[in-house]
Amino acid sequence: MHALKFFAIITMIQTAECDNYDERIITTLKYSRKTVKPVIVNGMPAHLTEFPYLVSLKEAVRRITPKEIVWMNLCGGSIIAKLKVLTAAHCFEGNNFYYAKRPSLLRLVAGNLTNDVIHSGETETTVDAQWRRLKKIVIHAEFSFPSNDIALVFIDQPWQYSLTVKPINIAEKGTDYYQCTTAGYGRIGHSLKATISPILLKAHISTIPRSRCSLLWEMDMSSFVCTESALTDVSRGDSGGPLACQGTDDPNEVDDMGVLAGVVSGKNFDKTTLFTRVSAFHDWVTTDGAEKLCVSLHPFVIILFILIYLLFYLSFRRCFEFDVITSSSSCPSGTGIFLCKNLQS
């Protein structure tokens, strides 16, 4: 029985889960690892309460005075907990992951629709916006654009939830989506010379089924949400932003906000947008980016462990039996065979 229990434990360990266009546009996922910072095209101005979970990841671009710094949108992100924001990993890969190594240089701003902002950068909560410093950035360990293009950002102080700042539930169920919306800042066209939007824009997105997406890309696209983007789309500057979907039949969809189904990742040459499918990374997100234990043991090692266990088990049993025998004879109770022999001598 003991041997069987030990074997079961070892088996469980072994099977544990372990011209004008951006030059970095994807041509095909099979052969290209180039990225693109996909902004809303043909979008409409968003209202302050429509996307309370959307945050702007900002970088300092110019210092006016010691207390006045110009901050510009770098990427989007979504509030999913008091101290946690979900975004795209490629937002931090520039200059050999410069910002990923120095998160304190960036800021997250919630409850504000403005792209460029003059601010000290200090953590604060006002009626106009909530500013937070970045404490830690966790990038998926297997990120290689566009695969596993997902990252978690942790902030120094919790968000103060309100009508304009609140979280969105992440998708858990892998399914096709039909009613989706995205929002973001940046340029309002695909060209690098397109006008930068000064305010938050929103756009309804037309997605395509997973089977069709896989057929178009000639590979398994189950970890992506693909769009058709014929009329509205995301373009340069919206990376990391949300794809919120409604009517998903997802257990986490509890209100009109829907669920966070995707994170803006990249685009191919015909402007089709790829979103990282959040449900495919549900466990990774809910465990704060922790990697699952993955142990692979050779069968010989398992057999060796079992033999060692049996050897110790049988030795203990034999000593116990001798202890019982000697305890009922001339030796004091509990002395055991080895101590008994010494006492008799």
C-alpha positions as CSV (number, residue, x, y, z in Angstrom):
1,M,0.0,0.0,0.0
2,H,2.8,2.4,0.9
3,A,4.6,1.6,-2.3
4,L,1.5,2.3,-4.3
5,K,1.0,5.7,-2.6
6,F,4.6,6.6,-3.3
7,F,4.3,5.6,-7.0
8,A,1.1,7.7,-7.3
9,I,2.9,10.7,-6.0
10,I,5.8,10.3,-8.4
11,T,3.4,9.8,-11.3
12,M,1.6,13.1,-10.4
13,I,4.9,15.0,-10.4
14,Q,5.8,13.6,-13.7
15,T,2.6,14.5,-15.4
16,A,2.3,18.1,-13.9
17,E,1.6,20.8,-16.5
18,C,4.4,21.9,-16.9
19,D,6.6,54.4,-48.0
20,N,4.5,55.1,-44.9
21,Y,3.7,51.9,-43.2
22,D,5.2,50.7,-40.0
23,E,8.1,48.5,-41.1
24,R,7.4,46.0,-38.3
25,I,4.0,44.9,-39.7
26,I,3.4,41.1,-39.6
27,T,3.5,39.4,-42.9
28,T,2.9,35.9,-41.6
29,L,3.1,34.4,-38.1
30,K,5.0,31.4,-39.5
31,Y,8.1,33.3,-40.6
32,S,8.0,36.8,-39.1
33,R,8.7,37.9,-35.6
34,K,8.4,41.6,-36.4
35,T,5.9,43.6,-34.4
36,V,3.8,46.6,-35.0
37,K,2.2,49.0,-32.5
38,P,-1.3,48.7,-33.9
39,V,-4.9,53.4,-33.0
40,I,-8.5,53.4,-33.7
41,V,-9.3,53.8,-37.4
42,N,-12.7,55.4,-38.2
43,G,-13.5,55.4,-34.5
44,M,-15.8,57.6,-32.5
45,P,-15.0,59.7,-29.4
46,A,-15.5,57.6,-26.2
47,H,-17.4,58.7,-23.1
48,L,-15.6,58.7,-19.8
49,T,-17.8,56.0,-18.3
50,E,-17.8,53.7,-21.3
51,F,-14.3,52.2,-20.7
52,P,-13.6,52.6,-17.0
53,Y,-11.2,49.7,-17.1
54,L,-9.0,51.2,-19.8
55,V,-5.7,52.8,-18.7
56,S,-3.1,54.6,-20.6
57,L,0.5,53.5,-20.1
58,K,2.5,56.7,-20.5
59,E,6.2,57.6,-21.0
60,A,7.8,60.9,-20.3
61,V,8.7,62.7,-23.5
62,R,9.7,66.2,-22.3
63,R,10.4,67.9,-19.0
64,I,9.2,71.5,-18.8
65,T,10.0,72.2,-15.1
66,P,10.9,69.8,-12.3
67,K,7.2,69.4,-11.5
68,E,5.9,69.6,-15.1
69,I,6.6,66.7,-17.4
70,V,4.9,65.9,-20.7
71,W,3.6,62.4,-20.7
72,M,2.4,60.6,-23.9
73,N,0.5,57.4,-24.4
74,L,2.8,54.4,-25.1
75,C,0.3,51.6,-24.9
76,G,-3.2,50.8,-23.5
77,G,-4.1,48.4,-20.8
78,S,-7.0,47.1,-18.8
79,I,-7.6,47.1,-15.0
80,I,-8.4,43.6,-13.9
81,A,-7.7,44.0,-10.1
82,K,-6.9,46.7,-7.5
83,L,-3.2,46.5,-8.2
84,K,-3.1,44.7,-11.6
85,V,-3.3,45.7,-15.2
86,L,-3.3,43.5,-18.3
87,T,-1.5,44.6,-21.4
88,A,0.7,43.4,-24.3
89,A,4.2,42.1,-23.7
90,H,5.6,43.9,-26.9
91,C,4.9,47.2,-25.3
92,F,8.1,46.7,-23.3
93,E,10.4,45.0,-25.7
94,G,11.9,48.1,-27.3
95,N,15.6,48.8,-26.7
96,N,16.2,45.3,-25.3
97,F,13.2,45.5,-22.9
98,Y,14.4,48.8,-21.5
99,Y,11.2,49.7,-19.7
100,A,10.6,46.2,-18.5
101,K,13.8,46.5,-16.6
102,R,13.0,50.0,-15.4
103,P,9.2,50.0,-14.7
104,S,9.5,53.1,-12.4
105,L,10.1,55.3,-15.5
106,L,6.5,54.7,-16.7
107,R,3.1,55.7,-15.4
108,L,-0.4,54.3,-15.6
109,V,-3.3,56.7,-15.8
110,A,-6.9,55.8,-15.3
111,G,-10.1,57.9,-15.5
112,N,-8.8,60.3,-18.1
113,L,-9.4,60.4,-21.9
114,T,-6.5,62.7,-22.8
115,N,-3.5,61.4,-24.8
116,D,-0.8,64.0,-23.9
117,V,-0.8,65.2,-20.3
118,I,1.4,67.6,-18.4
119,H,1.9,66.2,-14.9
120,S,4.5,65.7,-12.2
121,G,4.2,61.9,-12.5
122,E,3.6,61.5,-8.8
123,T,1.0,59.0,-7.6
124,E,-2.3,60.7,-6.9
125,T,-6.0,60.3,-7.1
126,T,-8.1,63.3,-8.2
127,V,-11.5,63.8,-9.8
128,D,-9.7,64.2,-13.2
129,A,-7.5,61.1,-13.1
130,Q,-5.7,58.5,-11.1
131,W,-1.9,58.3,-11.6
132,R,0.1,55.3,-10.5
133,R,3.8,54.3,-10.6
134,L,4.7,50.9,-12.0
135,K,6.0,48.5,-9.3
136,K,6.6,45.4,-11.4
137,I,6.2,44.2,-15.0
138,V,5.7,40.4,-15.6
139,I,6.1,39.4,-19.2
140,H,5.1,35.9,-20.3
141,A,8.2,33.7,-20.2
142,E,7.6,32.3,-23.7
143,F,6.9,35.7,-25.3
144,S,8.2,35.9,-28.9
145,F,6.0,38.3,-30.9
146,P,3.3,37.7,-31.7
147,S,3.1,34.5,-29.6
148,N,2.3,34.8,-25.9
149,D,2.1,38.6,-26.3
150,I,0.7,39.3,-22.9
151,A,2.0,41.0,-19.7
152,L,0.9,42.0,-16.3
153,V,1.7,45.3,-14.7
154,F,1.6,45.8,-10.9
155,I,1.2,49.3,-9.4
156,D,2.4,51.0,-6.2
157,Q,-1.0,51.9,-4.8
158,P,-4.4,50.3,-5.5
159,W,-6.9,52.0,-7.8
160,Q,-9.8,53.8,-6.2
161,Y,-12.9,52.3,-7.9
162,S,-15.5,54.8,-9.2
163,L,-17.8,55.3,-12.1
164,T,-14.8,56.2,-14.3
165,V,-12.3,53.7,-12.8
166,K,-13.2,50.0,-12.3
167,P,-12.0,46.6,-13.4
168,I,-13.3,44.3,-16.1
169,N,-13.6,40.5,-15.7
170,I,-11.2,38.5,-17.9
171,A,-12.6,35.8,-20.3
172,E,-12.4,32.2,-19.1
173,K,-14.3,30.3,-21.8
174,G,-12.6,29.8,-25.2
175,T,-15.2,30.7,-27.8
176,D,-15.9,32.7,-30.9
177,Y,-16.9,36.3,-30.3
178,Y,-19.4,38.5,-32.2
179,Q,-20.2,41.7,-30.3
180,C,-16.9,43.4,-29.5
181,T,-15.6,46.9,-28.9
182,T,-12.1,48.3,-28.5
183,A,-10.7,51.7,-27.6
184,G,-7.5,53.6,-27.7
185,Y,-5.4,56.6,-28.4
186,G,-2.7,57.4,-31.0
187,R,-3.0,57.9,-34.8
188,I,-6.3,57.6,-36.5
189,G,-4.9,55.9,-39.5
190,H,-2.4,53.2,-40.4
191,S,0.2,55.6,-41.8
192,L,3.0,56.8,-39.6
193,K,2.1,60.3,-40.7
194,A,-1.5,59.9,-39.7
195,T,-2.9,62.4,-37.2
196,I,-2.6,61.5,-33.5
197,S,-5.9,61.4,-31.7
198,P,-5.9,63.8,-28.7
199,I,-8.7,61.9,-27.0
200,L,-9.9,58.3,-26.5
201,L,-11.6,56.7,-29.5
202,K,-13.8,53.6,-29.6
203,A,-14.6,51.3,-32.5
204,H,-16.8,48.3,-32.9
205,I,-14.8,45.3,-34.1
206,S,-15.9,42.5,-36.4
207,T,-14.2,39.3,-35.4
208,I,-13.9,36.0,-37.4
209,P,-14.3,32.5,-36.1
210,R,-11.2,30.6,-34.8
211,S,-11.5,28.0,-37.6
212,R,-11.5,30.6,-40.3
213,C,-8.7,32.5,-38.7
214,S,-6.6,29.3,-38.5
215,L,-7.3,28.6,-42.2
216,L,-6.3,32.1,-43.2
217,W,-3.1,32.0,-41.3
218,E,-2.3,28.4,-42.1
219,M,-1.7,27.5,-38.5
220,D,-3.4,27.0,-35.2
221,M,-4.7,30.4,-34.1
222,S,-6.5,29.2,-30.9
223,S,-4.5,31.7,-28.8
224,F,-5.6,34.7,-30.9
225,V,-8.7,36.6,-31.7
226,C,-8.7,37.7,-35.3
227,T,-10.7,40.6,-36.9
228,E,-11.9,41.5,-40.3
229,S,-11.4,45.3,-39.9
230,A,-13.0,46.3,-43.1
231,L,-14.5,49.6,-41.7
232,T,-13.1,50.1,-38.2
233,D,-9.9,48.8,-36.8
234,V,-7.0,49.5,-34.4
235,S,-3.9,51.1,-35.8
236,R,-0.6,52.3,-34.5
237,G,-0.5,53.2,-30.8
238,D,-3.3,51.0,-29.4
239,S,-1.1,48.0,-28.4
240,G,-2.1,46.4,-25.1
241,G,-5.6,47.9,-25.3
242,P,-8.8,45.9,-24.7
243,L,-11.1,43.9,-26.9
244,A,-14.3,43.8,-24.8
245,C,-17.0,41.4,-25.9
246,Q,-20.6,41.0,-24.9
247,G,-23.0,38.1,-25.2
248,T,-20.2,35.6,-24.9
249,D,-21.9,33.1,-22.6
250,D,-18.7,33.3,-20.5
251,P,-19.2,32.6,-16.8
252,N,-17.3,35.7,-16.0
253,E,-19.6,38.0,-18.0
254,V,-21.8,39.5,-15.3
255,D,-22.7,43.0,-16.6
256,D,-23.0,45.2,-19.7
257,M,-19.3,45.7,-19.7
258,G,-18.8,42.2,-21.0
259,V,-15.5,40.4,-20.6
260,L,-12.0,41.2,-21.6
261,A,-11.6,38.8,-24.5
262,G,-8.5,40.1,-26.1
263,V,-5.4,42.3,-25.8
264,V,-4.3,44.3,-28.9
265,S,-1.2,42.6,-30.3
266,G,-0.3,43.2,-33.9
267,K,-1.4,43.5,-37.5
268,N,-0.5,42.0,-40.9
269,F,0.0,43.8,-44.1
270,D,-3.6,44.1,-45.0
271,K,-4.4,45.8,-41.7
272,T,-6.1,42.8,-40.1
273,T,-5.6,43.0,-36.4
274,L,-4.5,40.2,-34.0
275,F,-5.6,40.2,-30.4
276,T,-4.0,37.9,-27.8
277,R,-6.9,35.6,-26.6
278,V,-7.2,36.3,-22.9
279,S,-9.0,33.0,-22.2
280,A,-6.0,31.1,-23.5
281,F,-3.9,32.7,-20.7
282,H,-6.6,32.6,-17.9
283,D,-4.5,30.5,-15.5
284,W,-1.4,32.6,-16.2
285,V,-3.2,35.8,-15.5
286,T,-5.0,34.6,-12.3
287,T,-1.8,33.3,-10.8
288,D,0.0,36.6,-11.4
289,G,2.1,35.2,-14.2
290,A,3.5,32.3,-12.2
291,E,4.9,29.4,-14.2
292,K,3.4,26.0,-13.6
293,L,5.7,23.3,-12.1
294,C,6.9,21.1,-15.0
295,V,8.9,18.1,-14.0
296,S,9.9,15.3,-16.3
297,L,11.4,12.3,-14.6
298,H,13.0,9.4,-16.5
299,P,11.3,6.0,-15.8
300,F,14.6,4.7,-14.4
301,V,14.6,7.4,-11.8
302,I,11.1,6.6,-10.8
303,I,12.0,2.9,-10.4
304,L,15.0,3.9,-8.3
305,F,12.9,6.0,-6.0
306,I,10.5,3.1,-5.5
307,L,13.3,0.6,-4.8
308,I,14.8,3.0,-2.2
309,Y,11.4,3.5,-0.6
310,L,10.8,-0.3,-0.4
311,L,14.2,-0.9,1.0
312,F,13.7,1.6,3.9
313,Y,10.1,0.4,4.4
314,L,11.1,-3.3,4.7
315,S,14.1,-2.4,6.9
316,F,11.8,-0.4,9.2
317,R,9.3,-3.2,9.3
318,R,12.0,-5.8,10.2
319,C,13.3,-3.7,13.0
320,F,9.8,-3.2,14.3
321,E,9.2,-6.9,14.3
322,F,12.5,-7.5,16.2
323,D,11.5,-4.8,18.6
324,V,8.2,-6.6,19.4
325,I,10.1,-9.9,19.9
326,T,12.7,-8.6,22.2
327,S,10.2,-6.5,24.1
328,S,8.4,-9.7,25.0
329,S,11.6,-11.5,26.1
330,S,14.3,-10.5,28.5
331,C,14.9,-7.0,27.0
332,P,13.2,-3.9,28.4
333,S,10.2,-2.7,26.4
334,G,11.0,-0.4,23.4
335,T,14.7,-1.1,23.3
336,G,14.7,-2.8,19.9
337,I,16.9,-5.5,18.5
338,F,20.1,-3.5,18.3
339,L,19.9,-2.0,21.8
340,C,18.7,-5.3,23.2
341,K,21.8,-7.1,22.0
342,N,24.0,-4.5,23.7
343,L,22.1,-4.8,26.9
344,Q,22.3,-8.6,26.8
345,S,26.1,-8.5,26.3
